[in-house]
């Protein structure tokens, strides 16, 4: 079976009246792949067999009502994201409210207007495509993050922990939930530039020479080049993190010697989260430090390596930090 999707989105139309099915078919058949069901029970069987991109669902049907079908689908992990538009002669405000409370995205009353049906279907399929694109971008970020682990002595658990530490710090700093979630999803890309560093340097067991260290210090720029200058907010955030997470508050970091608040806040957050996890984790070249020893060093570097405000927030949120630390052990 081909994995290439069909060019026309699939829509399931559910109505116990053949005349209503014919009307909707005449409106939509030129632009979409249509399947039909005359009962709620048949609709659920069809959905399990061939998942549609959108469902047009009558409410008043014998046996399972449209509300019953909607409630069932929204309880299923694999089907709850399918948008449902109720199409019904019922027009009372209470019926509409019930439909929206159950998870429907829209409500069209009969007799239907062809122009309205086309517009509503097109709008909600566009929203689905936007969600799919967002999810795809996130998956690309995650894949590239895993790819960078193959070039390092660090582990997948390191990436998970430091990403969650970054989210905790972002929330404490004042980021809203959505912004903090963006930090969580972008942080795994902080070291993607190491893909471009030679194995002879990345995997060297001993101390790097000055020349080798200078090459290693190019990985933030390489990471920024890999992530590019796209229009995705998530990729732009990941690029900023990759480029600035080795900058230091006092200006002694790299690659651009930025200092203080000239370093983007996302870079400052990930810098602290990354070092906290690196120190408290076992590596082939070192044993794990205790949290107490790690915090002593971080406090001593407050105002030098790290943003003092973030160091205070790390101390303030230590209970949450430690919960992540214990949850995601190697």
N, C-alpha and C positions, 0 to 999 in steps of 0.2 A: 504494500500500500504506500502511495506517495505521501511524504510529509509536507509537501507544498500545499498551502491552504487554497481552497477554492476562491475564485476571484469575487464571488458574490457572498455576502454574509447570509447565514442561515437564520430564518425566523420561523418559530413555531406559532401557529394560530390555533387557539382552542375555543370552540363554541359548539353548543349542541344543536344549533340551527344551521342547516346547510345553506340557507339563503345568506346568512351573515358571513359564512366562510367564503361564499362566492364573491360577495362585495369586497371583502378585504383582499382576496386573491386578485381581483381585477385592478385594485389600486396598487399593489406591491409586486406583482409577479415579474414585471419587466426589470426590476432593480435588485431583487433578492431571490435566494433559494427558499422556497416555502415548503413547510410540512404542516399537516393538519391533524387535529384530534377533535373528536366530538364529545369527549368526556374527560374529567380530571384524571381518572384512572388510566386512560389511554395516553394522556399527555405525559404522565410520569414514566410510563414505559418507553415512550419515544425519547424522552430526555435522557434516560439511562443509556439508550442505544446510540443516540446521535445528538450530542449536546448542541443546542442552538445558541446563537449570539444574543438573541432577544426573544421574549415571549409576549404575544398579545393574548390576553386571557379574559374570557367572559367570567362574570361573577355568578349569575343565576343558572346553574346547571343541575340536572338530576344526579343523585349520588354525591360525589365530591363537588363542593362549590369551588369557585375560583379562589375564595379566601382560604379554603382548605389546601388547595394546591400550592398557593403562595406560602402558607405557613410550613408545609412539608418541605418545599425547596429551600427555604431560608434556614431550615434546621440541618441541612446537609452541607457538609464542608465543601464537597466537590461541585455543588450547584448553587450555593447561596449568592454567588456573585453575578449570576445571570440576571440582567435587568428585566423586570416584569412591568408591562403597561396593562392596566385593567381597561377593558372595553365593555361597557355595560349600559343598559337603559337606566339603571339606578343612578340618580343624580343628587340625592340628598347629601348634605354636607357631612353627616355622620358616616355614610358609606365611604365617601372619599377619605375621610380621616382614618377610618378603619384600614383601608387599603394601604395608605402611607405608613401607618403604624406597623403593618405587617412587613414592610420593606419594599413595596411597589415604588417605582420611580416616577410614574405618571398615571393619568386617568383620562380616558376619552369616552365621551358619552355617545350613545346611539340616538338617532341615526348619525353615522360618522360622516365627517367632511373629508374628502380625498386629500385636499391640500393640508389639512391639519394632521391627518394620519401620517402622510409622507414626512412632514416637518418634524413631528415628534419622534418618529422612528429614526430619522437621520440624525437628530440631535443626540439621542441616547446611544446610538451606535458610535458616534464620534467620541462620546465620553468614555465608552468602553475601550476604544482604540487608544485614547490618551492614557488610560490606566495601564493598558498592555505595554505601551511604549515606556512609561515610567518604570514598570516592573522589569522590562528588558534592560533598561539602562542600569538599574540596580544590580541585576544579575551579571552584567558585563563588569561592573565595578568589583563585585565579589570574585568573579573568575580571575581578573587581573590581580586582585589582592592575593589570591591563592598562588598564582603564578610567581609572584615575588618571593613567596616563602621558599620556593625551590632553590633560590639563590642565596639563602641565608641559613644561619644556624638557629634562627628563631622558628617557632612552631605556630600552627594554626590557633592553638589556645592563647598564645601571646596576642595575636591579632584580635581575637574575641575579647579578651580581658581589657586590653588597652582601649578598644572601641567603646566598651561599656563604661570604663573610667572616664573617657572623654565625654560621653553623654551625661554622666552624673555631674561633672564639672560644668558643662554647658548649662544644665538646668540650674545649678546653684548660682551661676554667674548672671542668670536672668533670661536665658533663652526660653522661648515658648516650646511646647511639646514637639511641634513639627520641626522647628530649627534644631532642637537637640537630637531628634531622630535623624536628621540630615547629617549631623556630625557623626553619629553612630555608624551610618552607612558609608560615609566618605573616609573615615579614619583608616580603614584597612588598606587604603591606597598610599599611605604615607611613605612607604619604602619601595614603591613600584619601580623607581628609577634604578634599583639595584639589578634589575634584569639586564641593564646595559653595562654592568661592571664585569670585567673578566673573572672567570672562575679562579684563576691563579691568585687573585687578590681576595675575592669573596670567601674562598675556602682555605685561605692560608692559615695554618695552625698557630703560627707565631705572630709576633708584633709586626705591623706594617712599617715599611720604610717611609721616609718623608715623601718620596715620589709616589709611592703606592697610596699613602694617605691623601695626597692631593687628588689622585684619580678617584678615590672613594668619595671625596667631597663633591664630586660632580654629580652624584646620584640625585640630589634634589632637582637640578636643572634637567637631567634626563627624564625624571618622573614628570616634570611639568611639560616637557616636549611630548611624552607619550600620551598624556591626558589631553593635550591640545587646547584650543581656544573655542570649544563648542558652545552651543547655546543652552545646554542643560545646566540647571542650577547645581545639581549634584556633582556633575563633572567639574564645574568651575570651582566648587568648594574643595573637591578632592585635589585639584591642581594646586590650589592655594596651600593646602596642607602639605602636599608633597614638596612644594618649593620652600616652605618657611618653617618646617618643624625642627630644623637644626639651627635656627637663629636663636640668639640669647638676649635676655633683657638688657644686659650691659653693652651689647653691640659686638661682642667677641665671637659670635657664631658665624655660620656660613649658610648659603653661598654669597649673600649680599651685605653682611655686616649690619643688618637692621637692628634697631634698639627700641626698647620701651614699647609704646603703643603704636609705633610704626610697623611693628610685627602684627599681622592680622590676628585677631583673637583666636581664630580656629587653629592657627599655627602654634600659638602659645599654649592652648589647651592640650593639643596632641603632644607637644614637646614634654609637658609634665607627665601626662598619662603614660607615654612611651617609656620615659626614664624610670618612673615608679615601677612599672611592670618588669623592665629589664633587670633592675636591681633585685627585685624580690623573686626572680625566677632563676632556676638552675640552667646553666649553659655548659657546653662542652669545655669551655675555658674557665668556668667559675662556679662556685656553689651559690645557692640562693642566699641573699641577705635577709635578715629578719626585718619585719616591718619597722621596728624601732630604730634599727641602724639606718635603714633606708630613709626614714623621716628625719633623722638627725642630719644626714647629708643634704636632703632637700631643703630643710630649714636653713642650713648654712649657705645654700646657693640662692636663697630668696633675695631678689634684687640684683643678683649676678646672672645666673643662668635662667632663673624662672621669674615670672610675673608674681610679685609679692601677694597680690590679691588672690591669685589662683592657689598659691601655697596655703593661704589661710582657708580657702574653700575646701581644699583637699583635707585639711585637718578637720574642718567642720563636718564634712561628709564621710568621715572615715568608717562609720558603721556600714554605709552602703558600699563603699569601696571594698571593705573586707568581705562583705557578702558575695561580691563578684569574685574576689580573689579565691575564696573557698569553693565556690560553685564550679569554676572553670579551671580546675587543676589539671595538670598533664595526665 
